[in-house]
Amino acid sequence: MRRILGLLAKALPVMLFFFSGAVWTQGYVSRSLNKPVPGGVAVVAIGEFEEAPTAKYGDKQILVMRDSDGIWIAVTGIDLKTSPGQETIHVEAGHKAFSVNFRVEPKRYKEQHIKLKNQRHVDPDPEQLARYEREYKAQIAAYDSYRPDLPSNVMLDRPVEGGRLSSPFGLRRFFNGQERNPHSGLDFAVPHGTPVKAPADGIVTIVDDYFFNGKTIFLDHGQGLVTMYCHLSAAEVQVGQQVKRGQVIGKVGATGRATGPHLHWNVSLNGNRVDPAIFIGAFNP
């Protein structure tokens, strides 16, 4: 028995290190943001360390912060195409490296059928398609940006006041009967000219007028948290400008592929578009 206890005592530090990522947390961010479904967010506890660890999900560095209970957590976006099952993040903390698993749960999204007057917004001609490809590459580059600065807040403010949430994230969309990519954001049904405000501090990375998205603004909030605002009637900011939480950045419109005035709002984490409703406490399981 003494020999067994001695072996366990020697093995305990190794066991603790191996399982150091499997820490239970009940911090505010974990309780609020952890919605590990396709198109959702996983909040994974890392442990207690004096200095900030780093973490990767796939080949992307992901947001790492202390939760309200003092535990370091990794906050990662999950691609909408991810199948339910086990996923892994890789952590480095000082001289230690380990992996932590989390589970993606299933979620079913609804369908939406939209009738557009402009058929070119369904079937672009070659010139319009080439324009879209250029615009798409610019947007992907903006989504993939990573600044080490921690976001000022990860529970975000609503970008517009009032109005109902119309088309939710993840809808399978059919334009004039033809299926297209699922809805990658959240729509707010608000009047033309409604002020659009920054939900957190950020840096403006894109101000442009796109074929599908219309007048568009991108904000980089730090550590892979990026937001996009589409179909605007006007932009009130410039590329490279630093904005503060609550600052007006634009006005709601109906530019691009839109059937009426509304704000289309995207939230991206580590390059993955995720459900914005999670960040404003409006997520429906």
Secondary structure as GFF3:
##gff-version 3
##sequence-region A 1 285
A	DSSP	alpha_helix	2	18	.	.	.	ID=ss1
A	DSSP	alpha_helix	28	33	.	.	.	ID=ss2
A	DSSP	beta_strand	41	47	.	.	.	ID=ss3
A	DSSP	beta_strand	54	57	.	.	.	ID=ss4
A	DSSP	beta_strand	60	61	.	.	.	ID=ss5
A	DSSP	beta_strand	63	66	.	.	.	ID=ss6
A	DSSP	beta_strand	72	77	.	.	.	ID=ss7
A	DSSP	beta_strand	85	93	.	.	.	ID=ss8
A	DSSP	beta_strand	96	104	.	.	.	ID=ss9
A	DSSP	beta_strand	111	114	.	.	.	ID=ss10
A	DSSP	three_ten_helix	119	121	.	.	.	ID=ss11
A	DSSP	alpha_helix	126	143	.	.	.	ID=ss12
A	DSSP	beta_strand	164	165	.	.	.	ID=ss13
A	DSSP	beta_strand	172	175	.	.	.	ID=ss14
A	DSSP	beta_strand	178	180	.	.	.	ID=ss15
A	DSSP	beta_strand	186	189	.	.	.	ID=ss16
A	DSSP	beta_strand	195	197	.	.	.	ID=ss17
A	DSSP	beta_strand	202	210	.	.	.	ID=ss18
A	DSSP	beta_strand	214	222	.	.	.	ID=ss19
A	DSSP	beta_strand	225	235	.	.	.	ID=ss20
A	DSSP	beta_strand	242	243	.	.	.	ID=ss21
A	DSSP	beta_strand	248	252	.	.	.	ID=ss22
A	DSSP	beta_strand	263	269	.	.	.	ID=ss23
A	DSSP	beta_strand	272	274	.	.	.	ID=ss24
A	DSSP	three_ten_helix	276	280	.	.	.	ID=ss25
###
